[in-house]
């Protein structure tokens, strides 16, 4: 079973990695082929990165791309629950639905 690491948000995780490496926004942005202002918005959770950008960030920081993709998806789910003012019980329902949908796809 994979270990679950909780970071505040994907953007904050990216900022922490950048700052820990002693890099500027411009340095990281240049290496992942985006504008520094876009990276700043991602770090402030004002924009979400594309899957291609996630891949480039993972390659640049030499980390597992799946870790960042998991954080992106968990952020999206968390924001959706907050936006809809849904009860956390929805996660249990979603988990059951995923199990059901897997049986349909594999069956």
C-alpha positions as CSV (number, residue, x, y, z in Angstrom):
1,X,0.0,0.0,0.0
2,X,1.4,3.4,-0.9
3,X,2.0,5.9,1.9
4,X,-0.2,9.0,1.8
5,X,1.6,12.3,2.3
6,X,-0.6,15.2,3.2
7,X,0.5,18.6,2.0
8,X,-1.6,21.7,2.4
9,X,-2.2,21.9,-1.3
10,X,-0.5,20.9,-4.5
11,X,0.5,24.6,-5.1
12,X,2.0,24.8,-1.6
13,X,3.9,21.6,-2.1
14,X,5.4,22.9,-5.3
15,X,6.4,26.2,-3.6
16,X,8.0,24.2,-0.7
17,X,10.0,22.1,-3.2
18,X,11.1,25.2,-5.0
19,X,12.1,27.1,-1.8
20,X,13.8,24.0,-0.3
21,X,15.9,23.8,-3.5
22,X,16.8,27.5,-3.2
23,X,15.3,28.3,-6.6
24,X,13.4,31.4,-7.8
25,X,10.0,31.3,-9.6
26,X,11.8,32.3,-12.8
27,X,14.3,29.4,-12.5
28,X,11.7,26.8,-12.1
29,X,9.3,28.3,-14.6
30,X,12.1,28.4,-17.2
31,X,13.0,24.8,-16.6
32,X,9.4,23.6,-16.9
33,X,8.6,25.9,-19.9
34,X,6.0,28.2,-18.4
35,X,5.7,31.8,-17.5
36,X,6.8,32.7,-13.9
37,X,3.5,34.4,-13.3
38,X,1.6,31.2,-14.1
39,X,3.8,29.3,-11.7
40,X,3.1,31.9,-9.0
41,X,-0.6,31.5,-9.6
42,X,-0.3,27.7,-9.3
43,X,1.7,28.1,-6.0
44,X,-1.1,30.4,-4.7
45,X,-3.8,27.9,-5.8
46,X,-5.3,30.4,-8.2
47,X,-4.7,28.1,-11.2
48,X,-4.3,24.3,-11.5
49,X,-1.5,22.9,-13.6
50,X,-2.1,20.7,-16.6
51,X,-1.1,17.0,-16.6
52,X,1.8,17.9,-18.9
53,X,3.0,20.6,-16.5
54,X,2.7,18.1,-13.6
55,X,4.9,15.7,-15.6
56,X,7.5,18.5,-16.3
57,X,7.6,19.5,-12.6
58,X,8.0,15.9,-11.5
59,X,10.9,15.4,-13.9
60,X,12.5,18.7,-12.9
61,X,12.4,17.9,-9.1
62,X,13.1,14.2,-9.7
63,X,10.0,13.0,-7.9
64,X,7.3,10.5,-8.8
65,X,4.7,12.1,-11.2
66,X,2.0,10.0,-9.6
67,X,2.6,11.8,-6.3
68,X,1.8,15.2,-7.8
69,X,-1.1,13.8,-9.8
70,X,-2.6,12.4,-6.6
71,X,-2.3,15.7,-5.0
72,X,-3.9,17.5,-7.9
73,X,-6.9,15.1,-7.9
74,X,-7.3,15.3,-4.1
75,X,-7.2,19.1,-4.4
76,X,-9.9,19.0,-7.1
77,X,-12.1,16.7,-5.0
78,X,-11.6,18.8,-1.8
79,X,-12.5,22.0,-3.6
80,X,-15.6,20.4,-5.2
81,X,-16.8,19.2,-1.8
82,X,-16.2,22.7,-0.3
83,X,-17.9,24.5,-3.3
84,X,-20.9,22.3,-3.1
85,X,-21.1,22.5,0.7
86,X,-21.3,18.7,0.6
87,X,-21.1,16.4,3.6
88,X,-17.9,14.4,3.9
89,X,-20.1,11.3,3.7
90,X,-19.9,11.9,0.0
91,X,-16.4,10.4,0.0
92,X,-17.7,7.1,1.2
93,X,-20.4,7.1,-1.5
94,X,-17.8,8.0,-4.1
95,X,-15.5,5.2,-2.9
96,X,-18.4,2.7,-3.2
97,X,-19.2,4.1,-6.7
98,X,-15.6,3.7,-7.8
99,X,-15.7,0.0,-6.7
100,X,-18.9,-0.5,-8.6
101,X,-17.6,1.2,-11.8
102,X,-14.4,-0.9,-11.7
103,X,-16.5,-4.0,-11.7
104,X,-18.5,-2.7,-14.8
105,X,-15.3,-1.8,-16.6
106,X,-13.5,-5.1,-15.8
107,X,-16.6,-7.3,-16.1
